[in-house]
């Protein structure tokens, strides 16, 4: 083999080594970090814990728990007495809805996450109670939502409640 | 040069060949007998130049090789350092999960089992524990040495260098604002200070445990928030097994040392 050919071989080896190094470097630096599973797990945990705590909270309606009030979504006209003077309020719109909004805003929206709360009577197909923190057109941005396992309220188990937690915008 | 010129005629006289080029070596006059192997001719200097070039080439090749080895080592150490940091962060994020689970299920904070509510914290129990391991009436400066020992030798193993706080966000009774006075009026002993807007929460956090790292400038900080139900047993109706139940959060801040 001539000397010039040897030199070219040397250069080729050097170029090859540099190319291999670059390939390794780029493969490490451009590799996307897989966080989707972790995010889904965190969001589902938040959704499940929040919903679990939410249903136990006392309300103005004779210290009834929120779960009992939500069962009232079967009957949207249900009222309750909130003080000794006998003032009556609509269980769903006056008591449950604002309370749920306060709770979800402070625990989920405060973390820069969106939520969708739905309660629905088992026998009905229309949504009885729907509270969401999402703004704007629903198709305007892509969201990753993690839905909590649907929970049936106790003790009657006639209303299905679910809470979805989504990435904000 | 002057000397050379002086010697040239004598060489000619002795019958020797008059050599104008090769009889002097780098300006030193030489006789034909003692002619050296290396002479200062154009050929010799060309050879020398080529040798120098070859040496230079070898040095350049060595330099590039060392440079490549250096780059390789640099990237290798950088990659291994990044891997180590990733492992450290993963271990520390596991620590915060472990601390959160421990705080969530700490028997000292749990509501009575008769309630059978998950993630339920008893306000009276919480206050008693905070008095013991943080300081009476939320004052960390007046903790007794005995309680400090208890905190350092028992709870430190569980909660490490973290801070555990309780925040009530909805007390079910007074709309969005929290009735901060009623806890003292109930004889519960807890004081929740109101936190006016634009604060994220309506009350200031109630500290249960605090051993966060303060002397480190940039510790790795992890925060975990768990929604819980707070049971106020002082507002229990006659014959009932539960008092008022409030919605709140346990906020766990873990400050891990940066290595």
Interface residues (C-beta under 8 A of the other chain):
Chain A: X14 X17 X18 X21 X25 X28 X46 X49 X50 X52 X53 X54 X56 X57 X58 X59 X60 X63 X65 X98 X99 X102 X103 X106 X107 X110 X111
Chain B: X64 X68 X71 X72 X75 X79 X117 X118 X119 X120 X169 X170 X172 X173 X175 X176 X200 X201 X202 X225 X226 X227 X228 X229 X237 X244 X245 X246 X247 X249
